[in-house]
């Protein structure tokens, strides 16, 4: 089980997201008002708070949403889970569709640190069932049946 530490959105792609406290997720669309919402497999991005803290310990000064992540959760190592894993938070169900991504060439974090964790630690999901998620909510993991 994990704890939601931040929920972030932006209206424009390619910029850092802002922690907004509460988000509304729409089934098979994504987060209401977020630039990455749409009918595709990367409707929502998730990143482990623990991985962000490790990166900060190396000297990175990054705030919530700096990596372009929508939901930051403590206690879940997202990249270690298989595609098809479901994340349940309140009434919301997200399904893991992609692990990692190609890095934007020369993002600000990479320029400053020589590294960026989102390409290898970040994951993407689609919204199976909509609802709301806020800071301090609990998220559980349901592994796919094999």
Backbone as JSON, one array per atom type, in Angstrom:
{
  "sequence": "XXXXXXXXXXXXXXXXXXXXXXXXXXXXXXXXXXXXXXXXXXXXXXXXXXXXXXXXXXXXXXXXXXXXXXXXXXXXXXXXXXXXXXXXXXXXXXXXXXXXXXXXXXXXXXXXXXXXXXXXXXXXXXXXXXXXXXXXXXXXXXXXXX",
  "N": [[0.84, -1.18, 0.0], [0.4, 2.27, -0.67], [0.97, 5.82, -0.12], [-0.48, 8.76, -1.24], [1.39, 11.49, -2.17], [1.57, 13.77, -3.71], [-0.35, 15.42, -6.23], [-0.38, 16.31, -9.51], [-0.71, 18.65, -12.2], [-0.71, 20.06, -15.54], [-1.58, 22.46, -17.99], [-0.31, 22.6, -20.36], [1.78, 20.72, -22.51], [5.14, 19.52, -21.94], [6.1, 21.17, -19.94], [6.9, 21.74, -16.44], [4.79, 20.23, -14.01], [2.23, 21.33, -11.7], [1.56, 20.98, -8.23], [-1.65, 20.33, -7.28], [-3.25, 19.46, -5.25], [-5.8, 18.06, -5.29], [-7.19, 15.88, -7.7], [-9.34, 15.22, -10.52], [-10.21, 12.33, -12.12], [-11.0, 11.02, -15.29], [-12.76, 8.4, -16.79], [-11.1, 6.39, -19.17], [-9.77, 8.6, -20.22], [-8.17, 10.41, -18.62], [-6.64, 12.87, -16.5], [-8.72, 15.46, -15.58], [-8.37, 18.5, -17.23], [-5.63, 18.24, -17.61], [-2.8, 18.37, -19.76], [-1.92, 15.97, -20.92], [-4.03, 14.26, -21.03], [-6.31, 12.09, -22.75], [-7.44, 9.83, -25.36], [-5.49, 7.47, -25.14], [-2.62, 5.4, -24.29], [-1.09, 6.55, -22.29], [-2.33, 8.11, -20.18], [-2.08, 8.94, -17.53], [0.65, 9.74, -15.44], [2.9, 8.21, -13.15], [5.03, 8.33, -10.28], [7.45, 7.2, -7.99], [7.63, 8.43, -4.73], [9.7, 7.76, -3.05], [11.84, 7.27, -4.8], [12.17, 9.8, -5.84], [13.01, 11.12, -3.54], [15.48, 9.83, -3.13], [16.85, 10.82, -5.34], [16.83, 13.55, -4.74], [18.51, 13.46, -2.52], [20.93, 13.24, -3.74], [21.52, 15.77, -4.4], [19.74, 17.08, -6.05], [17.48, 19.67, -6.7], [14.37, 19.49, -6.77], [10.93, 19.97, -7.23], [7.5, 19.0, -6.51], [6.02, 17.53, -9.33], [8.06, 18.24, -11.04], [9.25, 16.41, -12.78], [7.35, 16.01, -14.6], [5.44, 14.35, -13.72], [2.21, 13.05, -12.78], [1.07, 11.82, -10.48], [2.4, 11.3, -7.32], [3.62, 8.84, -5.24], [4.26, 7.46, -2.09], [5.91, 4.54, -0.95], [5.42, 2.65, -2.97], [7.06, 0.92, -5.46], [6.99, 1.63, -8.5], [8.2, 0.91, -11.03], [8.95, -1.71, -10.73], [6.8, -3.31, -11.08], [4.57, -5.4, -13.03], [3.3, -4.82, -16.4], [-0.14, -4.16, -16.7], [-0.76, -4.27, -14.04], [-2.9, -3.07, -11.52], [-3.86, -0.03, -9.95], [-5.47, 1.06, -7.12], [-7.31, 3.64, -5.79], [-9.3, 5.22, -3.64], [-12.3, 5.45, -5.38], [-11.12, 5.24, -7.8], [-9.58, 3.46, -10.47], [-6.59, 2.61, -11.89], [-4.67, 1.39, -14.64], [-1.6, -0.07, -15.26], [0.32, 0.69, -18.07], [2.71, 1.28, -19.35], [6.2, 1.22, -18.75], [8.65, 3.44, -17.88], [10.21, 5.78, -20.23], [11.28, 7.51, -23.21], [13.68, 10.04, -22.76], [13.1, 13.55, -22.8], [15.07, 15.41, -24.96], [17.69, 16.97, -23.45], [16.37, 17.98, -21.07], [15.64, 20.25, -18.34], [16.28, 19.19, -15.79], [18.07, 17.11, -16.4], [20.1, 18.62, -17.56], [21.06, 20.05, -15.34], [21.72, 18.03, -13.47], [22.85, 15.9, -14.82], [21.48, 13.63, -15.08], [18.24, 12.04, -15.06], [15.41, 10.83, -13.47], [12.86, 10.1, -14.39], [12.69, 8.82, -17.0], [13.42, 6.13, -16.44], [12.23, 5.41, -14.01], [9.63, 6.36, -13.94], [6.18, 5.61, -14.6], [3.33, 4.77, -16.66], [-0.23, 5.0, -16.97], [-3.6, 3.96, -17.75], [-6.92, 5.22, -17.28], [-9.17, 3.24, -15.77], [-11.43, 3.33, -14.16], [-13.01, 6.24, -13.19], [-12.79, 9.09, -10.9], [-11.91, 10.8, -7.86], [-8.7, 11.84, -6.59], [-6.64, 12.69, -3.88], [-4.06, 14.42, -2.02], [-2.56, 12.51, 0.57], [-4.32, 10.37, 0.34], [-4.83, 6.79, 0.27], [-3.23, 4.29, -1.71], [-3.65, 1.21, -3.29], [-2.22, -1.86, -4.58], [-2.96, -4.07, -7.19], [-2.01, -6.94, -8.5], [-1.72, -8.27, -11.85], [-3.59, -11.12, -13.0], [-2.07, -14.23, -13.74]],
  "CA": [[0.0, 0.0, 0.0], [1.15, 3.51, -0.74], [0.31, 7.06, 0.29], [-0.36, 9.81, -2.25], [2.14, 12.62, -1.63], [1.31, 14.93, -4.56], [-1.11, 15.23, -7.47], [0.12, 17.44, -10.3], [-1.22, 18.82, -13.57], [-0.35, 21.25, -16.32], [-2.44, 22.61, -19.16], [0.56, 22.6, -21.53], [2.79, 19.66, -22.53], [6.53, 19.92, -21.99], [6.5, 22.02, -18.82], [6.72, 21.11, -15.15], [3.42, 20.25, -13.51], [2.05, 21.95, -10.39], [0.77, 20.21, -7.26], [-2.95, 20.99, -7.15], [-3.92, 18.97, -4.05], [-6.85, 17.09, -5.63], [-7.44, 15.76, -9.14], [-10.48, 14.43, -10.96], [-9.83, 11.46, -13.24], [-12.12, 10.64, -16.14], [-12.58, 7.07, -17.37], [-10.53, 6.3, -20.51], [-9.37, 9.92, -20.68], [-7.05, 10.93, -17.84], [-6.94, 13.87, -15.48], [-9.44, 16.63, -16.09], [-7.58, 19.71, -17.34], [-4.2, 17.99, -17.83], [-2.44, 18.36, -21.18], [-1.66, 14.62, -21.42], [-5.27, 13.48, -21.08], [-6.78, 11.75, -24.09], [-7.69, 8.4, -25.59], [-4.24, 6.78, -25.46], [-2.18, 4.54, -23.19], [-0.32, 7.3, -21.28], [-3.25, 9.11, -19.68], [-1.64, 9.38, -16.21], [2.01, 9.31, -15.1], [3.12, 8.0, -11.72], [6.43, 8.27, -9.89], [7.61, 6.85, -6.58], [8.17, 9.46, -3.85], [10.97, 7.25, -2.51], [12.85, 7.47, -5.84], [12.4, 11.24, -5.9], [13.82, 11.46, -2.36], [16.85, 9.37, -3.4], [17.41, 11.77, -6.3], [17.07, 14.78, -3.98], [19.67, 13.22, -1.65], [22.12, 13.42, -4.58], [21.69, 17.2, -4.63], [18.75, 17.65, -6.98], [16.45, 20.52, -6.12], [13.2, 19.27, -7.61], [9.66, 20.03, -6.53], [6.43, 18.13, -7.02], [5.68, 17.78, -10.73], [9.24, 18.65, -11.81], [9.56, 15.41, -13.8], [6.17, 15.88, -15.45], [4.59, 13.29, -13.16], [0.9, 13.45, -12.27], [0.79, 11.32, -9.13], [3.59, 10.88, -6.57], [3.16, 7.94, -4.19], [5.27, 6.86, -1.21], [5.68, 3.14, -0.59], [5.22, 1.77, -4.13], [8.13, 0.98, -6.48], [6.2, 1.41, -9.71], [8.89, 0.27, -12.16], [9.15, -3.13, -10.46], [5.52, -4.0, -11.26], [4.33, -5.76, -14.43], [2.24, -4.19, -17.17], [-1.43, -4.74, -16.34], [-1.0, -4.03, -12.62], [-3.9, -2.04, -11.27], [-3.7, 0.79, -8.76], [-6.78, 1.45, -6.65], [-7.25, 4.76, -4.86], [-10.71, 5.6, -3.52], [-13.05, 4.73, -6.41], [-10.32, 5.26, -9.03], [-8.75, 2.31, -10.85], [-5.63, 2.88, -12.97], [-3.99, 0.18, -15.1], [-0.24, 0.18, -15.75], [0.42, 0.42, -19.5], [4.06, 1.49, -19.86], [7.22, 1.49, -17.75], [9.71, 4.27, -18.44], [9.96, 6.49, -21.49], [12.46, 8.21, -23.72], [13.84, 11.35, -22.14], [13.14, 14.73, -23.66], [16.48, 15.75, -25.12], [18.14, 18.15, -22.74], [15.46, 18.57, -20.09], [16.33, 21.07, -17.34], [16.82, 18.35, -14.72], [19.26, 16.43, -16.94], [21.15, 19.63, -17.74], [21.62, 20.4, -14.04], [22.19, 16.88, -12.69], [23.47, 14.87, -15.64], [20.63, 12.45, -14.95], [16.82, 12.29, -14.82], [14.86, 9.52, -13.09], [11.57, 9.8, -15.01], [12.74, 7.83, -18.08], [13.56, 4.75, -15.96], [11.42, 5.17, -12.81], [8.24, 6.76, -14.14], [5.29, 4.67, -15.3], [2.12, 5.38, -17.22], [-1.43, 4.19, -16.78], [-4.87, 4.46, -18.3], [-7.97, 5.28, -16.26], [-10.2, 2.21, -15.96], [-12.61, 3.89, -13.52], [-12.71, 7.59, -12.75], [-13.09, 9.55, -9.55], [-10.98, 11.82, -7.36], [-7.55, 11.46, -5.77], [-6.07, 13.85, -3.19], [-2.9, 14.18, -1.16], [-2.79, 11.69, 1.76], [-5.14, 9.19, 0.07], [-4.09, 5.53, 0.19], [-3.29, 3.58, -2.98], [-3.29, -0.2, -3.19], [-1.74, -2.49, -5.8], [-3.57, -5.36, -7.56], [-1.21, -7.53, -9.58], [-2.55, -8.95, -12.84], [-3.64, -12.58, -12.92], [-1.22, -14.86, -14.75]],
  "C": [[0.88, 1.24, 0.0], [0.31, 4.7, -0.3], [0.57, 8.12, -0.77], [0.27, 11.05, -1.59], [1.9, 13.9, -2.43], [0.47, 14.51, -5.76], [-0.91, 16.49, -8.31], [-0.48, 17.46, -11.7], [-0.57, 20.02, -14.22], [-1.26, 21.28, -17.55], [-1.66, 22.53, -20.47], [1.57, 21.46, -21.42], [4.19, 20.28, -22.52], [6.98, 20.87, -20.89], [6.29, 21.25, -17.52], [5.27, 21.24, -14.72], [3.4, 20.89, -12.13], [1.19, 21.07, -9.5], [-0.52, 20.98, -6.99], [-3.77, 20.46, -5.98], [-4.95, 17.89, -4.29], [-7.0, 17.07, -7.15], [-8.7, 14.94, -9.39], [-10.04, 13.64, -12.18], [-11.07, 11.0, -13.97], [-11.81, 9.32, -16.83], [-12.14, 7.16, -18.83], [-10.17, 7.68, -21.09], [-8.13, 10.44, -19.95], [-7.53, 11.94, -16.83], [-7.59, 15.08, -16.13], [-8.52, 17.85, -16.07], [-6.09, 19.5, -17.55], [-3.91, 17.83, -19.32], [-2.25, 16.96, -21.75], [-2.91, 13.73, -21.46], [-5.66, 13.22, -22.53], [-6.96, 10.26, -24.23], [-6.41, 7.74, -26.09], [-3.77, 6.05, -24.22], [-1.4, 5.27, -22.1], [-1.16, 8.45, -20.71], [-2.78, 9.73, -18.36], [-0.21, 8.88, -15.99], [2.16, 9.24, -13.59], [4.61, 7.85, -11.45], [6.49, 8.02, -8.39], [8.25, 8.01, -5.81], [9.55, 9.04, -3.33], [12.11, 7.45, -3.52], [13.17, 8.96, -6.0], [13.29, 11.66, -4.72], [15.27, 11.01, -2.53], [17.56, 10.34, -4.35], [17.73, 13.11, -5.61], [18.3, 14.64, -3.09], [20.99, 13.36, -2.41], [22.33, 14.88, -4.96], [20.69, 17.84, -5.56], [17.72, 18.48, -6.22], [15.24, 20.46, -7.04], [11.94, 19.28, -6.74], [8.67, 19.04, -7.11], [6.1, 18.53, -8.45], [6.85, 18.13, -11.61], [9.57, 17.69, -12.94], [8.41, 15.24, -14.79], [5.22, 14.81, -14.95], [3.27, 13.85, -12.64], [0.69, 13.06, -10.82], [2.09, 10.81, -8.51], [3.09, 10.07, -5.38], [4.34, 7.38, -3.4], [4.9, 5.41, -0.96], [5.41, 2.18, -1.73], [6.37, 2.0, -5.11], [7.5, 0.62, -7.82], [6.92, 0.61, -10.79], [9.1, -1.23, -11.96], [7.89, -3.96, -10.71], [5.28, -4.3, -12.74], [3.22, -4.93, -15.07], [0.93, -4.91, -16.83], [-1.75, -4.61, -14.86], [-2.02, -2.91, -12.48], [-3.62, -1.33, -9.95], [-5.08, 1.3, -8.38], [-6.61, 2.54, -5.6], [-8.66, 5.35, -4.8], [-11.49, 4.8, -4.55], [-12.27, 4.59, -7.71], [-9.57, 3.94, -9.23], [-7.91, 2.73, -12.05], [-4.99, 1.56, -13.36], [-2.67, 0.55, -15.75], [-0.12, -0.25, -17.21], [1.83, 0.53, -20.05], [4.99, 1.8, -18.69], [8.34, 2.27, -18.42], [9.3, 4.94, -19.73], [11.27, 7.07, -21.98], [12.49, 9.6, -23.11], [13.73, 12.44, -23.2], [14.6, 15.12, -23.79], [16.77, 17.06, -24.4], [17.15, 18.78, -21.79], [16.27, 19.31, -19.01], [16.97, 20.23, -16.24], [18.09, 17.66, -15.19], [20.41, 17.41, -17.11], [21.84, 19.97, -16.42], [22.32, 19.23, -13.35], [22.98, 15.85, -13.5], [22.69, 13.57, -15.62], [19.18, 12.93, -14.75], [16.19, 10.93, -14.54], [13.58, 9.14, -13.83], [11.68, 8.75, -16.13], [12.83, 6.37, -17.6], [12.66, 4.41, -14.77], [9.94, 5.48, -13.0], [7.46, 5.7, -14.89], [4.05, 5.43, -15.76], [0.96, 4.42, -17.09], [-2.6, 4.81, -17.53], [-5.9, 4.4, -17.16], [-9.06, 4.28, -16.61], [-11.52, 2.68, -15.34], [-12.22, 5.24, -12.92], [-13.11, 7.88, -11.33], [-12.07, 10.6, -9.15], [-9.88, 11.21, -6.51], [-6.98, 12.75, -5.18], [-4.84, 13.42, -2.4], [-3.37, 13.46, 0.11], [-3.73, 10.51, 1.54], [-4.24, 7.96, 0.02], [-4.31, 4.88, -1.18], [-2.86, 2.14, -2.74], [-2.93, -0.74, -4.57], [-2.45, -3.82, -5.99], [-2.81, -5.9, -8.74], [-2.11, -8.25, -10.57], [-2.52, -10.46, -12.64], [-2.78, -13.15, -14.04], [-1.81, -16.14, -15.26]]
}
